[in-house]
Amino acid sequence: MMIRTTTFLACVMFLAGASAQTSSIGDPYAPGRDIVAGINRIVTPRGIQETFEVTLGGARQVVNVRGADRTNPIIVFIHGGPGAVEMPFSWTFQRPWEDFFTVVQWDQRGAGRSYPLNDPGKLAPTLTIERYRDDTIELIELLRRKYDKRKVILIGHSWGSVVGLSTAAKRPDLLHAYVGMGQYIDPVGGERASFDWTLAEARKDRNAQAVHELEALRPYPGAFEIERIDAERKWAVHYGGLFAGRNDGQFYFDAARLSPEYLPADRKAWGDGSAYTVKIVEPQLAAVEFKTLRKLDCPVIMFLGRHDWVVPSAIAAEWLDRLDAPKKATIWFENSAHMMMVEEPGRVLAALLEEVRPLTRERDVGHQ
């Protein structure tokens, strides 16, 4: 589901407004971005640091690849949303990963830096879960050839977990492992659970405004319309369902201003692309369910935040208990909600090293 500050619409306005302001008076965040770029620059002899454009399923898309040693296993990170790119935030948590993995951030079709590369009218009919899944498969195949790898680690976060799990089901042969972060299994059931928890928190808090606004949404979720989901999410975020112990995500969105990968125009494209894609894609979540998916032919690891009420974690944990897979594990992040890579970055890296990296058998160079 879309990650929001207070609401998705407020996030879009923030992105577009900030970009418009900086375009007229210069960019006050440029010096900070230069500092972050300098700190994060890859200088190791076998390192990789590159951003390039690819065509996947007929749509031009932007890919960023970083790592200290090209012989390390590849992680492909599928961002949330629809349209909530992770590339402008990855600098806040990813650099330590890059000592052990080559990390791929990818702006999906219609998202972020990929949005202005394509005609929105022509893109609209292609914004389907199946097409995002097949884009992922094409990207993995391209990365295997480009970097001489046999398989990759696939991480799907939030909306990206729908794409990621669909990919793992169709092409497990491409994956060392699938890692679900904030994993969707039953979006309709998850929305109901989120609503019930949020309403209970509002009543406990004696928040008459929140109770009134939430009660007005019954029956929830109904149609997966952005305005209805957004109205519920406003209060789920307020009560810590997105970031544990925080009542909004503004600190996270502010971090995009310092990203070396995202200039003001890119942030505006992100806002425009999110507003465009989410209205087309989000209703499709109503038909998604993985409860009947009982077997996967690759290792499956769940990274779940104990306090996640954006995509309630218990549903994924119960599903994994029933799944038949070569290896499976549930890793709980006790001080996280939906954004564990930002909330507990050290523990996320430790889990990647302890639970996931051994599944790659250390090196797969030269084994396409």
Secondary structure as UniProt FT lines:
FT   HELIX           8..25
FT   TURN            28..29
FT   HELIX           30..40
FT   TURN            45..46
FT   STRAND          48..56
FT   TURN            57..58
FT   STRAND          59..67
FT   TURN            70..71
FT   STRAND          74..78
FT   TURN            81..83
FT   TURN            87..89
FT   HELIX           90..92
FT   HELIX           95..99
FT   STRAND          102..107
FT   TURN            109..110
FT   HELIX           112..117
FT   HELIX           120..123
FT   HELIX           124..126
FT   HELIX           129..147
FT   STRAND          152..157
FT   HELIX           159..170
FT   HELIX           172..174
FT   STRAND          175..181
FT   HELIX           187..204
FT   TURN            205..206
FT   HELIX           208..215
FT   TURN            216..217
FT   HELIX           226..238
FT   TURN            239..240
FT   TURN            244..245
FT   HELIX           250..254
FT   HELIX           255..258
FT   TURN            260..261
FT   HELIX           264..281
FT   HELIX           282..287
FT   TURN            291..292
FT   STRAND          300..305
FT   TURN            306..307
FT   TURN            309..312
FT   HELIX           313..322
FT   STRAND          328..333
FT   TURN            334..335
FT   HELIX           340..343
FT   HELIX           345..351
FT   HELIX           352..356
FT   HELIX           357..360
FT   TURN            365..366
//
